[in-house]
Amino acid sequence: MTEAATSDFEALLRRALTPIDPPAELSVRMETRLASIADAAAGELESWELGAMRDPRNWVRPAVAVVAGTAAGVGLVVLRTKARSKQRRKQSTSLVDLAGRTVSDAMREARRVWH
């Protein structure tokens, strides 16, 4: 390869690998969908009857509801915690302080999602 081809290739790679920001509404759409999944899972579990536990064939829907609801709840916690990361970084005085603030923010979001 010639020097010119190498520099062109490097420039193309640099342009191709430049990070891009997701659309602003993506976070809102994801949060809305995750919340609706969590709500649907909670509704499925609320409508489920304990008497149906005797038959293992009836365990699939509640099990799927638990898994889907848990995954959606965790996704909501992560999404909301990540959304405030810049604010926490500005307020933190050290790496340990940042870690503490992040954990406490995640715990607060977890309580908010599951209550």
C-alpha positions, 0 to 999 in steps of 0.5 A, spaced: 500 500 500 502 506 498 502 512 503 496 516 500 492 509 500 494 508 507 492 515 510 485 515 506 484 508 509 485 511 516 481 517 514 475 512 512 476 508 518 476 514 523 470 517 520 466 510 520 468 509 527 466 516 530 461 515 535 454 517 534 449 520 539 442 516 539 436 520 537 433 524 543 426 520 543 430 513 543 430 514 551 423 516 551 421 510 547 425 505 550 422 507 557 415 507 555 416 500 552 419 497 558 414 500 563 409 497 558 412 491 559 413 491 566 405 493 567 403 488 562 407 482 566 404 485 573 397 485 570 398 478 568 401 476 575 395 479 578 390 475 574 393 469 575 390 464 580 394 460 586 389 454 585 392 453 578 399 452 581 397 444 582 398 443 574 405 445 572 402 446 565 399 453 568 406 455 570 409 457 563 405 464 563 407 466 570 414 464 569 414 468 562 411 474 566 416 474 572 422 474 567 419 479 562 417 483 568 424 483 571 428 484 565 423 490 563 424 493 571 432 492 570 432 495 564 428 501 566 433 502 572 439 502 568 436 506 563 434 511 568 440 511 572 444 512 566 440 518 564 443 521 570 450 519 569 453 526 567 449 530 573 452 525 578 459 526 575 459 533 576 456 533 583 462 527 585 468 529 588 472 523 587 471 516 584 468 513 590 463 518 591 461 517 584 460 510 585 456 511 591 452 516 588 451 511 582 449 505 587 444 510 591 441 512 585 440 505 582 437 503 589 432 509 589 430 507 581 429 500 583 424 502 589 421 506 584 420 501 579 418 495 584 413 499 588 
